[in-house]
Amino acid sequence: MGTTAPVPVRFRLDALLEESGLSQRELAARSGVSPTIVNRMANNLAEQVALKTLDSLSEALGAALGRRVEPGELLEREEPKRRR
């Protein structure tokens, strides 16, 4: 078996939580997503999530922010690391 290369995508959940004023626990309760999953995503420790999870989180964040939050807003591509 080979090793898996890291995916150059990270979650933006921490920034959206700050913008919304919600805590991780509040977001978990409003979205129905496990607090453990919310924490792993906020700390960029989750390697994969279900589309249903992204949808639930974006709906709850949208309600808190008073605007539509698309599931894609929870992700961003990391800049490739430059070699020295």
JOBELHU-V868231 format. One record per residue. PSI is psi in whole degrees, -180 to 180 (NA if undefined). BURIAL is + if it has 16 or more other ideal C-beta (glycine too) atoms within 10 Angstrom, else -. Layout:
PSI:BURIAL ; PSI:BURIAL
This chain:
139:- ; 172:- ; 154:- ; 131:- ; 142:- ; 143:- ; 132:- ; 44:- ; 139:- ; 161:- ; 144:+ ; 19:+ ; -37:+ ; -43:- ; -40:- ; -34:+ ; -44:+ ; -45:- ; -39:- ; -21:+ ; 6:- ; 150:+ ; 167:- ; -43:+ ; -41:- ; -42:+ ; -42:+ ; -45:+ ; -42:- ; -31:+ ; -19:+ ; 12:- ; 141:+ ; 137:- ; -32:- ; -43:- ; -43:+ ; -45:+ ; -44:+ ; -38:+ ; -43:+ ; -29:+ ; 11:- ; 44:- ; -15:- ; 133:+ ; -20:- ; 151:- ; 155:+ ; 149:- ; -35:- ; -37:- ; -47:+ ; -41:+ ; -45:- ; -42:+ ; -41:+ ; -36:+ ; -46:+ ; -41:+ ; -40:+ ; -42:+ ; -39:- ; -34:+ ; -15:- ; 27:- ; 165:- ; 131:- ; 117:+ ; 146:- ; -34:+ ; -21:- ; -14:+ ; -4:+ ; 153:- ; 149:- ; 134:- ; 147:- ; 140:- ; 142:- ; 133:- ; 140:- ; 145:- ; NA:-
